Amino acid sequence: MAQTGTGHGWYVDSRCLNCDIARQFAPGLIGYVPGGDYGGLSTVLRQPENEDEVRRLYLAAHACPTRSVHPPADQWEPDSDPYPMPLDEAGTVLLCGHASAKTYGANSYLLRRPGSTAMMIDTPRWSPALARRYEERAGKITDVLLTHLDHVAHGRKYADAFGARLWIHEGDLHSRPDADSVIRGQDPVEIGPGVIAHPFPGHTAGSTVFVADDTFCFSGDAFFWSRSEQDLEVADSVVYDSIKTLAASVARGAEELTFAWVLPGHGSFHHLPADEMRARMRALARRAATYPEQPVDYGKVRY
């Protein structure tokens, strides 16, 4: 199997989808190079120099949807899998890791709720063992929330394993017609105490943003934190509905949404004070309104 990177230590193999997730978790250690079938590849830029850097490479390795990130000689350290991993100090949100190639390596999350229950937002790769682990760590999972049509893989399997309700917006219902609960129209809907579904068309017709406790915003592929720009951004070269519609959704969301954490499917998650997030959403709305319609091009996205 072909490798990228140098030396005989950590490496990335040629199955890489260019989904960015490894680069997200190990910046400076794993980077982008042109090539491959998906507009680019990840590569190991340098070998780790301390325990924290080894930890970050394992974060990338256990998240990678194609299992393309390898430790030296493929010798995996025991207990090196940190997932599900708490993101905030209170442990309200857990990162699932173990992304799926069927969602192009999208992040998925567990949202803890009162009463030792939880919700899953989008889904990792399907595994009965992972399903058991997620409930052991997060609590009884009552709902699986799908942000849009290209993150629907494994939704039914996880919902059935948990005995949970599967949610999607009617605009993308054709991609998951077996959903149990359908969000309709364009008005916000409370789907559980403190959890609001905000229809957010643009990336797809049925894209939905879920906001919990006016703090955590699960944005799917609607918008994300860009490491390269150090700001909120939209993937304007990967829009299946309309960039103008997406810009309008961002403008509306800048006034309707209150959150301090942006937790996207692709791109980085990030935490800022809620008033700063609102200001950045307003600025993003102004920028997005100037973006032209263009053909879908995965290779142009720079997270």
Secondary structure, 3 states (H helix, E strand, C coil): CCEECCCCCCEEECCCCCCCHHHHHCECCEEEECCCCCCCEEEECCCCCCHHHHHHHHHHHHHCCCCCEECHHHCCCCCCCCCCEECCCCCCEEECCCCCHHHCCCCCEEEEECCCEEEEECCCCCCHHHHHHHHHHHCEEEEEECCCHHHCCCHHHHHHHHCCEEEEEHHHHHHCCCCCEEECCCCCEEEECCEEEEECCCCCCCCEEEEECCCEEEEECCCEEECCCCEEECCCCCCCCCHHHHHHHHHHHHHHCCCCEEEECCCECEECCHHHHHHHHHHHHHHHCCCCCCCCCHHHCCC
